[in-house]
């Protein structure tokens, strides 16, 4: 199983698009991406990479394995 590492926000957005999500769209505090009725909130751009705990939480929300996430 590949080890997760921090990821740039633009790479996260690209991976989510590969999974069929559209966006990002502006919400009140954070942006989100949407696939059908499913929404994934993404962190605000702040110049740093997105940390491993948050990447793990997003993978869990997607309901996929780390391998699937790392492939795309």
mmCIF file of the N, C-alpha and C atoms, coordinates in Angstrom:
data_MODEL
# 
_entry.id   MODEL 
# 
loop_
_atom_site.group_PDB 
_atom_site.id 
_atom_site.type_symbol 
_atom_site.label_atom_id 
_atom_site.label_alt_id 
_atom_site.label_comp_id 
_atom_site.label_asym_id 
_atom_site.label_entity_id 
_atom_site.label_seq_id 
_atom_site.pdbx_PDB_ins_code 
_atom_site.Cartn_x 
_atom_site.Cartn_y 
_atom_site.Cartn_z 
_atom_site.occupancy 
_atom_site.B_iso_or_equiv 
_atom_site.pdbx_formal_charge 
_atom_site.auth_seq_id 
_atom_site.auth_comp_id 
_atom_site.auth_asym_id 
_atom_site.auth_atom_id 
_atom_site.pdbx_PDB_model_num 
ATOM 1   N N  . UNK A 1 1  ? 0.851   -1.165 0.000   1.00 0.00 ? 1  UNK A N  1 
ATOM 2   C CA . UNK A 1 1  ? 0.000   0.000  0.000   1.00 0.00 ? 1  UNK A CA 1 
ATOM 3   C C  . UNK A 1 1  ? 0.901   1.234  0.000   1.00 0.00 ? 1  UNK A C  1 
ATOM 4   N N  . UNK A 1 2  ? 0.681   2.164  -0.941  1.00 0.00 ? 2  UNK A N  1 
ATOM 5   C CA . UNK A 1 2  ? 1.515   3.366  -0.976  1.00 0.00 ? 2  UNK A CA 1 
ATOM 6   C C  . UNK A 1 2  ? 1.265   4.253  0.233   1.00 0.00 ? 2  UNK A C  1 
ATOM 7   N N  . UNK A 1 3  ? 2.321   4.895  0.655   1.00 0.00 ? 3  UNK A N  1 
ATOM 8   C CA . UNK A 1 3  ? 2.223   5.770  1.811   1.00 0.00 ? 3  UNK A CA 1 
ATOM 9   C C  . UNK A 1 3  ? 1.680   7.128  1.374   1.00 0.00 ? 3  UNK A C  1 
ATOM 10  N N  . UNK A 1 4  ? 0.740   7.640  2.158   1.00 0.00 ? 4  UNK A N  1 
ATOM 11  C CA . UNK A 1 4  ? 0.179   8.954  1.858   1.00 0.00 ? 4  UNK A CA 1 
ATOM 12  C C  . UNK A 1 4  ? 1.176   10.039 2.234   1.00 0.00 ? 4  UNK A C  1 
ATOM 13  N N  . UNK A 1 5  ? 1.151   11.107 1.476   1.00 0.00 ? 5  UNK A N  1 
ATOM 14  C CA . UNK A 1 5  ? 1.998   12.264 1.739   1.00 0.00 ? 5  UNK A CA 1 
ATOM 15  C C  . UNK A 1 5  ? 1.136   13.511 1.569   1.00 0.00 ? 5  UNK A C  1 
ATOM 16  N N  . UNK A 1 6  ? 1.582   14.638 2.094   1.00 0.00 ? 6  UNK A N  1 
ATOM 17  C CA . UNK A 1 6  ? 0.836   15.877 1.859   1.00 0.00 ? 6  UNK A CA 1 
ATOM 18  C C  . UNK A 1 6  ? 0.688   16.122 0.354   1.00 0.00 ? 6  UNK A C  1 
ATOM 19  N N  . UNK A 1 7  ? -0.401  16.765 -0.025  1.00 0.00 ? 7  UNK A N  1 
ATOM 20  C CA . UNK A 1 7  ? -0.713  16.959 -1.436  1.00 0.00 ? 7  UNK A CA 1 
ATOM 21  C C  . UNK A 1 7  ? -1.080  18.423 -1.676  1.00 0.00 ? 7  UNK A C  1 
ATOM 22  N N  . UNK A 1 8  ? -0.679  18.943 -2.809  1.00 0.00 ? 8  UNK A N  1 
ATOM 23  C CA . UNK A 1 8  ? -1.033  20.309 -3.170  1.00 0.00 ? 8  UNK A CA 1 
ATOM 24  C C  . UNK A 1 8  ? -2.535  20.377 -3.452  1.00 0.00 ? 8  UNK A C  1 
ATOM 25  N N  . UNK A 1 9  ? -3.138  21.508 -3.156  1.00 0.00 ? 9  UNK A N  1 
ATOM 26  C CA . UNK A 1 9  ? -4.582  21.678 -3.339  1.00 0.00 ? 9  UNK A CA 1 
ATOM 27  C C  . UNK A 1 9  ? -4.987  21.442 -4.791  1.00 0.00 ? 9  UNK A C  1 
ATOM 28  N N  . UNK A 1 10 ? -4.216  21.948 -5.733  1.00 0.00 ? 10 UNK A N  1 
ATOM 29  C CA . UNK A 1 10 ? -4.563  21.780 -7.146  1.00 0.00 ? 10 UNK A CA 1 
ATOM 30  C C  . UNK A 1 10 ? -4.507  20.308 -7.566  1.00 0.00 ? 10 UNK A C  1 
ATOM 31  N N  . UNK A 1 11 ? -3.604  19.521 -6.951  1.00 0.00 ? 11 UNK A N  1 
ATOM 32  C CA . UNK A 1 11 ? -3.553  18.089 -7.257  1.00 0.00 ? 11 UNK A CA 1 
ATOM 33  C C  . UNK A 1 11 ? -4.764  17.366 -6.665  1.00 0.00 ? 11 UNK A C  1 
ATOM 34  N N  . UNK A 1 12 ? -5.187  17.794 -5.476  1.00 0.00 ? 12 UNK A N  1 
ATOM 35  C CA . UNK A 1 12 ? -6.393  17.214 -4.874  1.00 0.00 ? 12 UNK A CA 1 
ATOM 36  C C  . UNK A 1 12 ? -7.602  17.493 -5.750  1.00 0.00 ? 12 UNK A C  1 
ATOM 37  N N  . UNK A 1 13 ? -7.725  18.724 -6.231  1.00 0.00 ? 13 UNK A N  1 
ATOM 38  C CA . UNK A 1 13 ? -8.845  19.085 -7.102  1.00 0.00 ? 13 UNK A CA 1 
ATOM 39  C C  . UNK A 1 13 ? -8.826  18.238 -8.368  1.00 0.00 ? 13 UNK A C  1 
ATOM 40  N N  . UNK A 1 14 ? -7.647  18.032 -8.940  1.00 0.00 ? 14 UNK A N  1 
ATOM 41  C CA . UNK A 1 14 ? -7.540  17.217 -10.159 1.00 0.00 ? 14 UNK A CA 1 
ATOM 42  C C  . UNK A 1 14 ? -7.941  15.764 -9.880  1.00 0.00 ? 14 UNK A C  1 
ATOM 43  N N  . UNK A 1 15 ? -7.500  15.218 -8.747  1.00 0.00 ? 15 UNK A N  1 
ATOM 44  C CA . UNK A 1 15 ? -7.880  13.849 -8.400  1.00 0.00 ? 15 UNK A CA 1 
ATOM 45  C C  . UNK A 1 15 ? -9.394  13.727 -8.232  1.00 0.00 ? 15 UNK A C  1 
ATOM 46  N N  . UNK A 1 16 ? -10.005 14.709 -7.576  1.00 0.00 ? 16 UNK A N  1 
ATOM 47  C CA . UNK A 1 16 ? -11.455 14.667 -7.385  1.00 0.00 ? 16 UNK A CA 1 
ATOM 48  C C  . UNK A 1 16 ? -12.178 14.768 -8.726  1.00 0.00 ? 16 UNK A C  1 
ATOM 49  N N  . UNK A 1 17 ? -11.662 15.567 -9.631  1.00 0.00 ? 17 UNK A N  1 
ATOM 50  C CA . UNK A 1 17 ? -12.256 15.642 -10.975 1.00 0.00 ? 17 UNK A CA 1 
ATOM 51  C C  . UNK A 1 17 ? -12.149 14.298 -11.680 1.00 0.00 ? 17 UNK A C  1 
ATOM 52  N N  . UNK A 1 18 ? -11.042 13.584 -11.477 1.00 0.00 ? 18 UNK A N  1 
ATOM 53  C CA . UNK A 1 18 ? -10.893 12.251 -12.069 1.00 0.00 ? 18 UNK A CA 1 
ATOM 54  C C  . UNK A 1 18 ? -11.923 11.269 -11.517 1.00 0.00 ? 18 UNK A C  1 
ATOM 55  N N  . UNK A 1 19 ? -12.412 11.528 -10.301 1.00 0.00 ? 19 UNK A N  1 
ATOM 56  C CA . UNK A 1 19 ? -13.458 10.690 -9.698  1.00 0.00 ? 19 UNK A CA 1 
ATOM 57  C C  . UNK A 1 19 ? -14.854 11.167 -10.059 1.00 0.00 ? 19 UNK A C  1 
ATOM 58  N N  . UNK A 1 20 ? -14.959 12.172 -10.932 1.00 0.00 ? 20 UNK A N  1 
ATOM 59  C CA . UNK A 1 20 ? -16.257 12.607 -11.416 1.00 0.00 ? 20 UNK A CA 1 
ATOM 60  C C  . UNK A 1 20 ? -16.839 13.823 -10.721 1.00 0.00 ? 20 UNK A C  1 
ATOM 61  N N  . UNK A 1 21 ? -16.068 14.495 -9.886  1.00 0.00 ? 21 UNK A N  1 
ATOM 62  C CA . UNK A 1 21 ? -16.563 15.677 -9.189  1.00 0.00 ? 21 UNK A CA 1 
ATOM 63  C C  . UNK A 1 21 ? -16.421 16.906 -10.072 1.00 0.00 ? 21 UNK A C  1 
ATOM 64  N N  . UNK A 1 22 ? -17.336 17.855 -9.881  1.00 0.00 ? 22 UNK A N  1 
ATOM 65  C CA . UNK A 1 22 ? -17.285 19.145 -10.576 1.00 0.00 ? 22 UNK A CA 1 
ATOM 66  C C  . UNK A 1 22 ? -16.964 20.225 -9.551  1.00 0.00 ? 22 UNK A C  1 
ATOM 67  N N  . UNK A 1 23 ? -16.415 21.317 -10.016 1.00 0.00 ? 23 UNK A N  1 
ATOM 68  C CA . UNK A 1 23 ? -16.149 22.429 -9.119  1.00 0.00 ? 23 UNK A CA 1 
ATOM 69  C C  . UNK A 1 23 ? -14.688 22.792 -9.139  1.00 0.00 ? 23 UNK A C  1 
ATOM 70  N N  . UNK A 1 24 ? -14.229 23.527 -8.196  1.00 0.00 ? 24 UNK A N  1 
ATOM 71  C CA . UNK A 1 24 ? -14.830 23.853 -6.903  1.00 0.00 ? 24 UNK A CA 1 
ATOM 72  C C  . UNK A 1 24 ? -15.831 25.002 -6.987  1.00 0.00 ? 24 UNK A C  1 
ATOM 73  N N  . UNK A 1 25 ? -16.810 24.932 -6.088  1.00 0.00 ? 25 UNK A N  1 
ATOM 74  C CA . UNK A 1 25 ? -17.843 25.942 -5.955  1.00 0.00 ? 25 UNK A CA 1 
ATOM 75  C C  . UNK A 1 25 ? -17.686 26.614 -4.601  1.00 0.00 ? 25 UNK A C  1 
ATOM 76  N N  . UNK A 1 26 ? -18.083 27.878 -4.535  1.00 0.00 ? 26 UNK A N  1 
ATOM 77  C CA . UNK A 1 26 ? -17.952 28.644 -3.295  1.00 0.00 ? 26 UNK A CA 1 
ATOM 78  C C  . UNK A 1 26 ? -19.137 28.359 -2.366  1.00 0.00 ? 26 UNK A C  1 
ATOM 79  N N  . UNK A 1 27 ? -18.830 28.056 -1.111  1.00 0.00 ? 27 UNK A N  1 
ATOM 80  C CA . UNK A 1 27 ? -19.842 27.933 -0.061  1.00 0.00 ? 27 UNK A CA 1 
ATOM 81  C C  . UNK A 1 27 ? -19.626 29.117 0.888   1.00 0.00 ? 27 UNK A C  1 
ATOM 82  N N  . UNK A 1 28 ? -20.152 29.045 2.090   1.00 0.00 ? 28 UNK A N  1 
ATOM 83  C CA . UNK A 1 28 ? -20.006 30.173 2.997   1.00 0.00 ? 28 UNK A CA 1 
ATOM 84  C C  . UNK A 1 28 ? -18.574 30.335 3.497   1.00 0.00 ? 28 UNK A C  1 
ATOM 85  N N  . UNK A 1 29 ? -17.943 29.249 3.915   1.00 0.00 ? 29 UNK A N  1 
ATOM 86  C CA . UNK A 1 29 ? -16.580 29.349 4.447   1.00 0.00 ? 29 UNK A CA 1 
ATOM 87  C C  . UNK A 1 29 ? -15.554 28.572 3.636   1.00 0.00 ? 29 UNK A C  1 
ATOM 88  N N  . UNK A 1 30 ? -15.956 27.477 3.049   1.00 0.00 ? 30 UNK A N  1 
ATOM 89  C CA . UNK A 1 30 ? -15.034 26.643 2.283   1.00 0.00 ? 30 UNK A CA 1 
ATOM 90  C C  . UNK A 1 30 ? -15.620 26.395 0.899   1.00 0.00 ? 30 UNK A C  1 
ATOM 91  N N  . UNK A 1 31 ? -14.752 26.021 -0.001  1.00 0.00 ? 31 UNK A N  1 
ATOM 92  C CA . UNK A 1 31 ? -15.218 25.595 -1.314  1.00 0.00 ? 31 UNK A CA 1 
ATOM 93  C C  . UNK A 1 31 ? -15.554 24.113 -1.244  1.00 0.00 ? 31 UNK A C  1 
ATOM 94  N N  . UNK A 1 32 ? -16.372 23.667 -2.181  1.00 0.00 ? 32 UNK A N  1 
ATOM 95  C CA . UNK A 1 32 ? -16.735 22.258 -2.234  1.00 0.00 ? 32 UNK A CA 1 
ATOM 96  C C  . UNK A 1 32 ? -16.746 21.810 -3.683  1.00 0.00 ? 32 UNK A C  1 
ATOM 97  N N  . UNK A 1 33 ? -16.688 20.497 -3.846  1.00 0.00 ? 33 UNK A N  1 
ATOM 98  C CA . UNK A 1 33 ? -16.833 19.886 -5.163  1.00 0.00 ? 33 UNK A CA 1 
ATOM 99  C C  . UNK A 1 33 ? -18.013 18.935 -5.072  1.00 0.00 ? 33 UNK A C  1 
ATOM 100 N N  . UNK A 1 34 ? -18.702 18.750 -6.186  1.00 0.00 ? 34 UNK A N  1 
ATOM 101 C CA . UNK A 1 34 ? -19.947 17.998 -6.168  1.00 0.00 ? 34 UNK A CA 1 
ATOM 102 C C  . UNK A 1 34 ? -19.973 16.938 -7.254  1.00 0.00 ? 34 UNK A C  1 
ATOM 103 N N  . UNK A 1 35 ? -20.511 15.774 -6.881  1.00 0.00 ? 35 UNK A N  1 
ATOM 104 C CA . UNK A 1 35 ? -20.784 14.676 -7.820  1.00 0.00 ? 35 UNK A CA 1 
ATOM 105 C C  . UNK A 1 35 ? -22.185 14.196 -7.510  1.00 0.00 ? 35 UNK A C  1 
ATOM 106 N N  . UNK A 1 36 ? -23.096 14.410 -8.465  1.00 0.00 ? 36 UNK A N  1 
ATOM 107 C CA . UNK A 1 36 ? -24.522 14.135 -8.249  1.00 0.00 ? 36 UNK A CA 1 
ATOM 108 C C  . UNK A 1 36 ? -24.977 14.903 -7.004  1.00 0.00 ? 36 UNK A C  1 
ATOM 109 N N  . UNK A 1 37 ? -25.423 14.215 -5.957  1.00 0.00 ? 37 UNK A N  1 
ATOM 110 C CA . UNK A 1 37 ? -25.861 14.915 -4.744  1.00 0.00 ? 37 UNK A CA 1 
ATOM 111 C C  . UNK A 1 37 ? -24.792 14.881 -3.652  1.00 0.00 ? 37 UNK A C  1 
ATOM 112 N N  . UNK A 1 38 ? -23.650 14.293 -3.930  1.00 0.00 ? 38 UNK A N  1 
ATOM 113 C CA . UNK A 1 38 ? -22.563 14.156 -2.959  1.00 0.00 ? 38 UNK A CA 1 
ATOM 114 C C  . UNK A 1 38 ? -21.660 15.389 -3.008  1.00 0.00 ? 38 UNK A C  1 
ATOM 115 N N  . UNK A 1 39 ? -21.338 15.936 -1.824  1.00 0.00 ? 39 UNK A N  1 
ATOM 116 C CA . UNK A 1 39 ? -20.452 17.097 -1.729  1.00 0.00 ? 39 UNK A CA 1 
ATOM 117 C C  . UNK A 1 39 ? -19.221 16.743 -0.900  1.00 0.00 ? 39 UNK A C  1 
ATOM 118 N N  . UNK A 1 40 ? -18.082 17.214 -1.355  1.00 0.00 ? 40 UNK A N  1 
ATOM 119 C CA . UNK A 1 40 ? -16.829 17.089 -0.619  1.00 0.00 ? 40 UNK A CA 1 
ATOM 120 C C  . UNK A 1 40 ? -16.300 18.501 -0.411  1.00 0.00 ? 40 UNK A C  1 
ATOM 121 N N  . UNK A 1 41 ? -16.147 18.900 0.844   1.00 0.00 ? 41 UNK A N  1 
ATOM 122 C CA . UNK A 1 41 ? -15.580 20.212 1.124   1.00 0.00 ? 41 UNK A CA 1 
ATOM 123 C C  . UNK A 1 41 ? -14.066 20.119 1.046   1.00 0.00 ? 41 UNK A C  1 
ATOM 124 N N  . UNK A 1 42 ? -13.469 21.119 0.432   1.00 0.00 ? 42 UNK A N  1 
ATOM 125 C CA . UNK A 1 42 ? -12.012 21.131 0.280   1.00 0.00 ? 42 UNK A CA 1 
ATOM 126 C C  . UNK A 1 42 ? -11.448 22.325 1.032   1.00 0.00 ? 42 UNK A C  1 
ATOM 127 N N  . UNK A 1 43 ? -10.225 22.203 1.506   1.00 0.00 ? 43 UNK A N  1 
ATOM 128 C CA . UNK A 1 43 ? -9.625  23.287 2.289   1.00 0.00 ? 43 UNK A CA 1 
ATOM 129 C C  . UNK A 1 43 ? -9.409  24.545 1.454   1.00 0.00 ? 43 UNK A C  1 
ATOM 130 N N  . UNK A 1 44 ? -9.424  25.671 2.138   1.00 0.00 ? 44 UNK A N  1 
ATOM 131 C CA . UNK A 1 44 ? -9.151  26.943 1.478   1.00 0.00 ? 44 UNK A CA 1 
ATOM 132 C C  . UNK A 1 44 ? -7.700  26.990 1.025   1.00 0.00 ? 44 UNK A C  1 
ATOM 133 N N  . UNK A 1 45 ? -7.431  27.697 -0.055  1.00 0.00 ? 45 UNK A N  1 
ATOM 134 C CA . UNK A 1 45 ? -6.037  27.835 -0.487  1.00 0.00 ? 45 UNK A CA 1 
ATOM 135 C C  . UNK A 1 45 ? -5.274  28.697 0.517   1.00 0.00 ? 45 UNK A C  1 
ATOM 136 N N  . UNK A 1 46 ? -4.172  28.183 0.997   1.00 0.00 ? 46 UNK A N  1 
ATOM 137 C CA . UNK A 1 46 ? -3.388  28.937 1.976   1.00 0.00 ? 46 UNK A CA 1 
ATOM 138 C C  . UNK A 1 46 ? -1.900  28.836 1.711   1.00 0.00 ? 46 UNK A C  1 
ATOM 139 N N  . UNK A 1 47 ? -1.527  28.327 0.553   1.00 0.00 ? 47 UNK A N  1 
ATOM 140 C CA . UNK A 1 47 ? -0.121  28.289 0.178   1.00 0.00 ? 47 UNK A CA 1 
ATOM 141 C C  . UNK A 1 47 ? 0.640   27.070 0.654   1.00 0.00 ? 47 UNK A C  1 
ATOM 142 N N  . UNK A 1 48 ? 0.028   26.257 1.466   1.00 0.00 ? 48 UNK A N  1 
ATOM 143 C CA . UNK A 1 48 ? 0.699   25.051 1.954   1.00 0.00 ? 48 UNK A CA 1 
ATOM 144 C C  . UNK A 1 48 ? -0.019  23.830 1.410   1.00 0.00 ? 48 UNK A C  1 
ATOM 145 N N  . UNK A 1 49 ? 0.679   22.706 1.472   1.00 0.00 ? 49 UNK A N  1 
ATOM 146 C CA . UNK A 1 49 ? 0.056   21.449 1.058   1.00 0.00 ? 49 UNK A CA 1 
ATOM 147 C C  . UNK A 1 49 ? -0.978  21.009 2.077   1.00 0.00 ? 49 UNK A C  1 
ATOM 148 N N  . UNK A 1 50 ? -1.917  20.180 1.618   1.00 0.00 ? 50 UNK A N  1 
ATOM 149 C CA . UNK A 1 50 ? -2.953  19.626 2.487   1.00 0.00 ? 50 UNK A CA 1 
ATOM 150 C C  . UNK A 1 50 ? -2.340  18.432 3.219   1.00 0.00 ? 50 UNK A C  1 
ATOM 151 N N  . UNK A 1 51 ? -2.459  18.429 4.529   1.00 0.00 ? 51 UNK A N  1 
ATOM 152 C CA . UNK A 1 51 ? -1.824  17.413 5.362   1.00 0.00 ? 51 UNK A CA 1 
ATOM 153 C C  . UNK A 1 51 ? -2.459  16.039 5.238   1.00 0.00 ? 51 UNK A C  1 
ATOM 154 N N  . UNK A 1 52 ? -1.704  15.045 5.679   1.00 0.00 ? 52 UNK A N  1 
ATOM 155 C CA . UNK A 1 52 ? -2.120  13.645 5.588   1.00 0.00 ? 52 UNK A CA 1 
ATOM 156 C C  . UNK A 1 52 ? -3.431  13.377 6.324   1.00 0.00 ? 52 UNK A C  1 
ATOM 157 N N  . UNK A 1 53 ? -3.651  13.897 7.552   1.00 0.00 ? 53 UNK A N  1 
ATOM 158 C CA . UNK A 1 53 ? -4.931  13.607 8.224   1.00 0.00 ? 53 UNK A CA 1 
ATOM 159 C C  . UNK A 1 53 ? -6.149  14.077 7.425   1.00 0.00 ? 53 UNK A C  1 
ATOM 160 N N  . UNK A 1 54 ? -6.037  15.226 6.795   1.00 0.00 ? 54 UNK A N  1 
ATOM 161 C CA . UNK A 1 54 ? -7.152  15.733 5.997   1.00 0.00 ? 54 UNK A CA 1 
ATOM 162 C C  . UNK A 1 54 ? -7.323  14.933 4.711   1.00 0.00 ? 54 UNK A C  1 
ATOM 163 N N  . UNK A 1 55 ? -6.227  14.511 4.113   1.00 0.00 ? 55 UNK A N  1 
ATOM 164 C CA . UNK A 1 55 ? -6.306  13.657 2.919   1.00 0.00 ? 55 UNK A CA 1 
ATOM 165 C C  . UNK A 1 55 ? -6.986  12.340 3.274   1.00 0.00 ? 55 UNK A C  1 
ATOM 166 N N  . UNK A 1 56 ? -6.640  11.769 4.429   1.00 0.00 ? 56 UNK A N  1 
ATOM 167 C CA . UNK A 1 56 ? -7.277  10.526 4.881   1.00 0.00 ? 56 UNK A CA 1 
ATOM 168 C C  . UNK A 1 56 ? -8.779  10.722 5.071   1.00 0.00 ? 56 UNK A C  1 
ATOM 169 N N  . UNK A 1 57 ? -9.173  11.858 5.650   1.00 0.00 ? 57 UNK A N  1 
ATOM 170 C CA . UNK A 1 57 ? -10.597 12.129 5.865   1.00 0.00 ? 57 UNK A CA 1 
ATOM 171 C C  . UNK A 1 57 ? -11.340 12.249 4.538   1.00 0.00 ? 57 UNK A C  1 
ATOM 172 N N  . UNK A 1 58 ? -10.720 12.869 3.556   1.00 0.00 ? 58 UNK A N  1 
ATOM 173 C CA . UNK A 1 58 ? -11.349 12.999 2.239   1.00 0.00 ? 58 UNK A CA 1 
ATOM 174 C C  . UNK A 1 58 ? -11.482 11.636 1.573   1.00 0.00 ? 58 UNK A C  1 
ATOM 175 N N  . UNK A 1 59 ? -10.456 10.800 1.683   1.00 0.00 ? 59 UNK A N  1 
ATOM 176 C CA . UNK A 1 59 ? -10.509 9.443  1.117   1.00 0.00 ? 59 UNK A CA 1 
ATOM 177 C C  . UNK A 1 59 ? -11.635 8.653  1.777   1.00 0.00 ? 59 UNK A C  1 
ATOM 178 N N  . UNK A 1 60 ? -11.782 8.803  3.083   1.00 0.00 ? 60 UNK A N  1 
ATOM 179 C CA . UNK A 1 60 ? -12.849 8.103  3.811   1.00 0.00 ? 60 UNK A CA 1 
ATOM 180 C C  . UNK A 1 60 ? -14.224 8.588  3.347   1.00 0.00 ? 60 UNK A C  1 
ATOM 181 N N  . UNK A 1 61 ? -14.368 9.900  3.141   1.00 0.00 ? 61 UNK A N  1 
ATOM 182 C CA . UNK A 1 61 ? -15.645 10.435 2.657   1.00 0.00 ? 61 UNK A CA 1 
ATOM 183 C C  . UNK A 1 61 ? -15.970 9.895  1.273   1.00 0.00 ? 61 UNK A C  1 
ATOM 184 N N  . UNK A 1 62 ? -14.955 9.727  0.441   1.00 0.00 ? 62 UNK A N  1 
ATOM 185 C CA . UNK A 1 62 ? -15.167 9.199  -0.901  1.00 0.00 ? 62 UNK A CA 1 
ATOM 186 C C  . UNK A 1 62 ? -15.560 7.723  -0.873  1.00 0.00 ? 62 UNK A C  1 
ATOM 187 N N  . UNK A 1 63 ? -15.169 7.014  0.196   1.00 0.00 ? 63 UNK A N  1 
ATOM 188 C CA . UNK A 1 63 ? -15.476 5.592  0.298   1.00 0.00 ? 63 UNK A CA 1 
ATOM 189 C C  . UNK A 1 63 ? -14.610 4.741  -0.617  1.00 0.00 ? 63 UNK A C  1 
ATOM 190 N N  . UNK A 1 64 ? -13.357 5.166  -0.808  1.00 0.00 ? 64 UNK A N  1 
ATOM 191 C CA . UNK A 1 64 ? -12.436 4.419  -1.677  1.00 0.00 ? 64 UNK A CA 1 
ATOM 192 C C  . UNK A 1 64 ? -11.206 4.042  -0.867  1.00 0.00 ? 64 UNK A C  1 
ATOM 193 N N  . UNK A 1 65 ? -10.371 3.211  -1.461  1.00 0.00 ? 65 UNK A N  1 
ATOM 194 C CA . UNK A 1 65 ? -9.128  2.817  -0.801  1.00 0.00 ? 65 UNK A CA 1 
ATOM 195 C C  . UNK A 1 65 ? -8.018  3.815  -1.128  1.00 0.00 ? 65 UNK A C  1 
ATOM 196 N N  . UNK A 1 66 ? -6.949  3.744  -0.344  1.00 0.00 ? 66 UNK A N  1 
ATOM 197 C CA . UNK A 1 66 ? -5.783  4.585  -0.625  1.00 0.00 ? 66 UNK A CA 1 
ATOM 198 C C  . UNK A 1 66 ? -5.214  4.287  -1.999  1.00 0.00 ? 66 UNK A C  1 
ATOM 199 N N  . UNK A 1 67 ? -5.192  3.007  -2.348  1.00 0.00 ? 67 UNK A N  1 
ATOM 200 C CA . UNK A 1 67 ? -4.650  2.608  -3.657  1.00 0.00 ? 67 UNK A CA 1 
ATOM 201 C C  . UNK A 1 67 ? -5.406  3.272  -4.792  1.00 0.00 ? 67 UNK A C  1 
ATOM 202 N N  . UNK A 1 68 ? -6.745  3.256  -4.703  1.00 0.00 ? 68 UNK A N  1 
ATOM 203 C CA . UNK A 1 68 ? -7.557  3.890  -5.735  1.00 0.00 ? 68 UNK A CA 1 
ATOM 204 C C  . UNK A 1 68 ? -7.258  5.389  -5.818  1.00 0.00 ? 68 UNK A C  1 
ATOM 205 N N  . UNK A 1 69 ? -7.130  6.027  -4.664  1.00 0.00 ? 69 UNK A N  1 
ATOM 206 C CA . UNK A 1 69 ? -6.854  7.454  -4.624  1.00 0.00 ? 69 UNK A CA 1 
ATOM 207 C C  . UNK A 1 69 ? -5.483  7.764  -5.229  1.00 0.00 ? 69 UNK A C  1 
ATOM 208 N N  . UNK A 1 70 ? -4.504  6.945  -4.913  1.00 0.00 ? 70 UNK A N  1 
ATOM 209 C CA . UNK A 1 70 ? -3.139  7.195  -5.395  1.00 0.00 ? 70 UNK A CA 1 
ATOM 210 C C  . UNK A 1 70 ? -3.000  6.938  -6.894  1.00 0.00 ? 70 UNK A C  1 
ATOM 211 N N  . UNK A 1 71 ? -3.815  6.036  -7.443  1.00 0.00 ? 71 UNK A N  1 
ATOM 212 C CA . UNK A 1 71 ? -3.716  5.704  -8.866  1.00 0.00 ? 71 UNK A CA 1 
ATOM 213 C C  . UNK A 1 71 ? -4.106  6.876  -9.757  1.00 0.00 ? 71 UNK A C  1 
ATOM 214 N N  . UNK A 1 72 ? -5.136  7.608  -9.359  1.00 0.00 ? 72 UNK A N  1 
ATOM 215 C CA . UNK A 1 72 ? -5.622  8.700  -10.220 1.00 0.00 ? 72 UNK A CA 1 
ATOM 216 C C  . UNK A 1 72 ? -4.953  9.999  -9.939  1.00 0.00 ? 72 UNK A C  1 
# 
